[in-house]
Amino acid sequence: MDIEQAIRAHLATNTSVASLVGSRIYPLRLPEGYALPALVYQVVASTEDAAHDAPAGIVSVRLQLDAWGSRYGDVKAVRAAVRQALLGHCGAMGGLAYVAVPAVELELDLFEEETGLYRASMEYRVWYRVA
């Protein structure tokens, strides 16, 4: 399992997040015919630490999540639920043995004129151990 799948599985099984978006958690973009509110996720940066002669097995990523909705209050509620589900997590997640989410790197509120949708964008620092 990769980190995106682990994060998606973690959020989809979190009671607070699932009560708001159900299984509407998508990679990269909203699909055609989407329902709202929904979450979109992607890794926007990734680095892997190395020891003297080999990779150390720890990867650090910046994970972007965007909550989309037709009402501002909806996207703010989704962002709060995601924050509660992720920030400070340390331990197993999905099929990964060790995942740590020590920091929120960015939170930004947006209104997309073209679509008429609200978006609460957030970025998290995530560390995980690769096998």
N, C-alpha and C positions, 0 to 999 in steps of 0.2 A: 504494500500500500504506500502511495506517495503522500506528501504532506497535504496536498489539496484534498485528496480523498479522506484523509484523517480528519481534517478540519470540517469538511462537509458532513461527515458522519457524526462528529461531535455536536455540531450545531443542530443537525436534524433530529437528534435524540435528546436535546436539551428541552425540557418542558417549557420554559419561558420563550425560547426562540420558536419552537414548533407551534406554540399556541398563536403566534403572530403570522408566521410565513408557511407553516405546514412543511411540505417537502419542496417548496419553491426556492431552492438554493442552487444556483446555476454557475457554471464556469464561464468567464469572459463577458457574456452578454445575456440579456433577456431573450428568450426564444420567441418565435412568432406565436401569437395567441396567448400571451402570458396573462396571469392573474396577479393582482397586487394585494398587499405588499409582497415584495420578493427580495431576495438577496442575490448578489452577483459577486463572485470572488476570483482573484487571480494573484499569483506571485509576481511582484514587480521588480524584485532584486533578490539575488541569492549569492552567498559566499560560503565556501567550505574551508574550514581550518585544516592546516597540515602540520604534522610533526616533522622531525628532521628528515625522515626517509619515506614517509607515506602519509596519506590523508588521515587526519585524526578521527574522522567519523562523526564530526559535529558540523551541521549545516545551519547557517543563519539566513533567514529569509525575511523580507518585508512583504507582508500579506495585505492586499487591499480588499476591502469588502465594501460594497455599495448597497445600501438599503434603498429600494425604489418604492414609491407609493404615490397615490393621488392626493393624499393629505399629509401635511407637514407633521402633524402629531403622530401619524402612523410610522413614518421613517425614524422619528426621534425615539419612539418606543422600541422599534426593532434594534436601533443602535444601542440603546441601554441594555436590552436583553443580550445582545452579542457581547458587549463589554463584560457583563456579569458572567457569561459563559466562558469567556476566553482569558481575560486579564488575570494574571496570577496563577494560571493553571501550571502545574508541574507534575509530570508523571505520564502514565500510559494514555494514549489517545488513538482511537481507531485501532489499526493494526501495528502502530508504532510503539515501541517500548518506552521511549522517553521523548516528551515534548514539553517545552517550557515557553510560556508567553509572558515575558517580564515587563513589556512596555507598550503603551499606545504611542505611536509615532505622530499621528495626525488625525484630527477630526474636523470635518468641513461640511457645512450645510449648503446645498445648491438647489436652484430651481432651473429646470431645463425648459427653456422657452419653446423649443422645437416640438417637444413631446407633451408639454404641460404637466410634467411629473416632478415631484420633489425627490431629492437624492441626499441621503446622509452618507457621506464617504468617510471611511476610516482606514487607517493603516496600523498594523500591529507588527512588532518585532517578534519573531518566532524562532526558537532554536529547537533542533531535533537531532536525534542520533540515528545514523544510517547503519544498516547491518553490514 
